[in-house]
Structure formats: structure tokens, C-alpha cells
Amino acid sequence: MIDGVKMRNMFVTMSDVAIDLDCIDFQHLSEQINTLPDHIKIWLENSNPTGLNPRKCYAVYDPKGQLVRVVYVYDSNDKFWACASLFDQIPADYVYRLPTNLSQEVQVDLMITWAMAAYSFRTYKTTEVESQPRLSLDLNQQTLYQQAAEPLIESIYLTRNLINMPCEELTPSQLARHSQHLADEMGARCEIVSDIETIRTDFPLVHAVGRASKNQPQVIKITWGDPSHYKLGLVGKGVCYDTGGLNLKPGQSMLGMKKDMGGAALVLGIAYLIMKQKLPIYLQVVIPAVENSLGSESYRPGDVFYSRKGLSVHIGNTDAEGRLILADALSLIQDDGPLDLLVDFATLTGAQRVALGPDIPGFFSTDSQISQQLMKSSETTVDPVWELPLYTGYKDYLKHDIADINNIGSIGLGGSILAALFLQRFVNKDQPWVHVDFNASNHKNMPARPKGGEAQSLRAWDHLLKQCSL
């Protein structure tokens, strides 16, 4: 799941042929330019008479046209993303010496964004990989990389890889196998429910959504850590492909539905990060994995099913399937008692993207302290999230005449709020809970964020969970 070969090739140790790389802060430009050798300063001044600009790379060549040095002007106001544009601008085919005069925080951020920018999903490409620049680290930087950068890079790569895999290669059973492999690698316990009759009886909503597909539904549970530690439950929506069911999606909307398991990918990425860093957390992960397909066994608008919790659910729309499988998963993860925090992640509603756009995950919470901490972590890491209201005044829109609850609202407004309110019915009253509704992908190429699957909010959650587990 983690492209280890590619990752090793992004960094080398103590290269003898490395070219000097200078990173200077635009906020202290005059002062830091004066630290450069005189001939470099003269070259920069002569080559750029209007001055140097932030987020720009300047290559310095000798009279023979040989690259001898690179100067990158970053803006410290960009914080984590200060060096995000470096990889795409710096000349390829060279190894560069990571500056040692940068703070450790900037060095780590540079390593992480360098790796994020170097990422490409090439599993199905038959052409040769284009040459890429590499960073040379000294021994102290190598240690810093292993301790502070590598866990995050690997988690991001894991999440991106899973989201980018086509559904033919990532069926529910294959997602279960990836989860089992991850658990085995990290010394965790993984239980997989694949027997269709067991799923029918124990997870009726998961069964209803997944029963029409030849790729049968799976329920995955990973457990790791000391039960005396901070108890964290993570639930990830694992819809490996979503046609919309009988409420069929339009063709263009269906094209990107391989990423509808982005919630499952993100919880596996966060789980890997927790286990890799050996955080003092007792971790439970539940992933309901299904394909929402068309067929003679498809569930129908107007059907009523009993959930694992016992609530009856009326199906108002078969394309609101994610909340159904999450409902059974939320019930399962609470079976062993209360958690210090329960979080579910899902590519759940288009309404969330209408409200916040594709780059900002929205979240709903029953715990104001956690909400405040998450917003602060988001600001600190520059990994955006935004709280949306869990407005109880809309609960009546989920009522139904013949069932306890409808899976869609009776009005076509406030869709992300109504989805969160639906899920809340399956969360125990005093259980601290956060629901994250997000896009799981970059809609275009951005610095260090190539188009495709993305581990949105992973760094913010890493920062928060380190605080919670203290």
C-alpha cells in the first residue's frame, strides 16, 4: 500500500554530488541574501533586476552552463506550505543538499511537502518514470526525517494510494485484505466479517446496500493498543463504488465514485500514523465495505430495514447509502462500551462541498471542547477543517410515517446537516462524537497536492490526537 521504493528514492544520505540549496525567507529577504556568497548575490541581482519573488526558485549556473546552486525564496507566512512549490520548480536530474541553517520545523515541513509533491499514482502507467529531483540529508537530518517526517509521509501515501485505486482493484474483499495486511504489519488485531448470512443478520443496513453486487460486503474491525489508554474509535465509509443504486447517478457524477471509500482510506491512514508513532491510544477502527450496485437484488426506494441498533429505517433514496452503512458501523464500535472519542469520516454529501468547496472538510460535533481543539489544530497545521452546525431544529425532517427514521430529509436543503443528524441517532447519548464530511481528493494540481486522492485533515487530526492522548 505504501510505495516504499519511490519514497526511498526521494531522499538520499550524505550525497557527494549534491548541489547546494539555499532557502531564504521573503519576510527577511535583505538580511538573508547577505548570508549568501558574494558571487551568488551578484548573479541574483544581475539576473533579476526587479527583485526576488516569494514561492519562486532561482537556478544559478556557472559560465559553462553547469548548475552550481539553487536559491528558493519561501514565505514564512505560508507556514507548513512555505516550501510546497520547491519540488515542482527546481531543476530535475539533480540531488540537492537540504540546508542545515533552517529551523527543524521548516526542515521537516520541507521534507513532507517535497514528498507530497513527488507523489504520483503510476501503477497502470507503461511509460518510464520521469526523472525527479532528490534531497540529500545529513545524519542528523536523516534521524529527523525518520522521527518527524516519515510517519506522516507514509500515512499520506497510504491514503492517497487507496483512494486512487480503481474499483476493479479495490473491491470490498480487497479493501479487507489491505486492512488485514496493515494490521499484521503494525501488530494489530483485524477481524473481518465476510459471511453474507452473518452480515444479513448482524449488519442489516450494510447488507441492504451491498447485496446487489457480486463483490459481497465486508465489515472490518481493527484493534490496537492498551485498553487503559485513551480510547479512540474511528469509523470510515467504505463504499468502494457507488452507482447510486436504483436512484442512479448521472454518468459524469459516477465517474469519480471510486473515491467513495475515501473515509475508509483516511481512517486507515490515521490508524497507521497512530500505530507507527506508538501513541498512547487504544484504537478501534471499523470499516463497512460495500459496492452500491444495480441488479435484481438492489434495495429500493420505499423499503424499510431494521438497523443493527434496532431502529427501523425507511429508504427515501438509494443514493444516500453511506449513512446507512455508517449507522451499523457506529453501533458496532460502541458495543464494547464508551469511548473517549468517536469519529467517523465519510465522503457523504454534495451539500458539504457546496457549502465549503472541495478543499475544506466540514465536521459536526457533540463536544464543544473537541471542536475548539480541532479548529486550533487545523490552524496550527494549516490543514483546513470547518465546523458546521448540528442543528437539532431540522430533526423533524427525518421523520417518516411508517418507520423510525427516513434516510433523507423531507426538504432538499441542509443536506449535510440532515445526514449528520441521521448518524447522530446511532450514537449513544453521552458519547463524544465527531462526524467528518469531506471530499477526499484534490480537484486540480496544487503545490504538493497533485490532482487525485488526498488525505484531507490527516495532519490536523494527528496534531489533535497527540494532545488528547497526553
Residue, then its C-alpha position, 0 to 999 in steps of 0.5 A: m500500500i505504501d510505495g516504499v521504493k519511490m519514497r526511498n528514492m526521494f531522499v538520499t544520505m550524505s550525497d557527494v554530488a549534491i548541489d547546494l540549496d539555499c532557502i531564504d525567507f521573503q519576510h527577511l529577504s535583505e538580511q538573508i541574501n547577505t548570508l549568501p556568497d558574494h558571487i551568488k548575490i551578484w548573479l541574483e541581482n544581475s539576473n533579476p533586476t526587479g527583485l526576488n519573488p516569494r514561492k519562486c526558485y532561482a537556478v544559478y549556473d556557472p559560465k559553462g552552463q553547469l548548475v552550481r546552486v539553487v536559491y528558493v525564496y519561501d514565505s514564512n507566512d505560508k507556514f507548513w506550505a512555505c516550501a510546497s512549490l520547491f519540488d515542482q520548480i527546481p531543476a530535475d536530474y539533480v540531488y540537492r543538499l537540504p540546508t542545515n541553517l533552517s529551523q527543524e520545523v521548516q526542515v521537516d515541513l520541507m521534507i513532507t511537502w517535497a514528498m507530497a509533491a513527488y507523489s504520483f499514482r503510476t501503477y497502470k502507467t507503461t511509460e518510464v518514470e520521469s526523472q525527479p529531483r532528490l534531497s540529500l540529508d545529513l545524519n542528523q537530518q536523516t534521524l529527523y526525517q525518520q522521527a518527524a517526517e516519515p510517519l506522516i509521509e507514509s500515512i499520506y501515501l497510504t491514503r492517497n494510494l487507496i483512494n486512487m485505486p480503481c474499483e476493479e482493484l479495490t473491491p470490498s474483499q480487497l479493501a479487507r485484505h489491505s486492512q488485514h495486511l496493515a494490521d499484521e504489519m503494525g501488530a494489530r488485531c483485524e477481524i473481518v466479517s465476510d459471511i453474507e448470512t452473518i452480515r444479513t443478520d448482524f449488519p442489516l443496513v450494510h447488507a441492504v446496500g451491498r447485496a446487489s453486487k457480486n463483490q459481497p460486503q465486508v465489515i472490518k474491525i481493527t484493534w490496537g493498543d492498551p485498553s487503559h489508554y485513551k480510547l479512540g474509535l474511528v469509523g470510515k465509509g467504505v463504499c468502494y463504488d457507488t452507482g447510486g443504486l436504483n436512484l442512479k447517478p448521472g454518468q459524469s457524477m459516477l465517474g469519480m465514485k471510486k473515491d467513495m471509500g475515501g473515509a475508509a482510506l483516511v481512517l486507515g491512514i490515521a490508524y497507521l500514523i497512530m500505530k507507527q508513532k506508538l501513541p498512547i491510544y487504544l484504537q478501534v477502527v471499523i470499516p463497512a465495505v460495500e459496492n452500491s450496485l444495480g441488479s435484481e437484488s438492489y434495495r429500493p426506494g420505499d423499503v424499510f430495514y431494521s438497523r443493527k441498533g434496532l431502529s427501523v429505517h425507511i429508504g427515501n433514496t438509494d443514493a444516500e447509502g453511506r449513512l446507512i452503512l455508517a449507522d451499523a458501523l457506529s453501533l458496532i464500535q460502541d458495543d464494547g462500551p464508551l469511548d473517549l472519542l468517536v469519529d467517523f469520516a465519510t465522503l457523504t454529501g454534495a451539500q458539504r462541498v457546496a457549502l465549503g468547496p472541495d478543499i475544506p472538510g466540514f465536521f459536526s460535533t457533540d463536544s464543544q471542547i473537541s471542536q475548539q481543539l480541532m479548529k486550533s489544530s487545523e490552524t496550527t497545521v494549516d490543514p483546513v477543517w470547518e465546523l458546521p452546525l448540528y442543528t437539532g431544529y431540522k430533526d423533524y425532517l427525518k421523520h417518516d410515517i411508517a418507520d423510525i427514521n427516513n434516510i433523507g430529509s423531507i426538504g432538499l436543503g441542509g443536506s449535510i446537516l440532515a445526514a449528520l443528524f441521521l448518524q447522530r441517532f446511532v450514537n449513544k447519548d453521552q458519547p463524544w462524537v465527531h462526524v467528518d464530511f469531506n471530499a477526499s481528493n484534490h480537484k486540480n494540481m496544487p503545490a504538493r497536492p497533485k490532482g487525485g486522492e488526498a488525505q484531507s485533515l490527516r495532519a490536523w487530526d494527528h496534531l489533535l490526537k497527540q494532545c488528547s492522548l497526553 
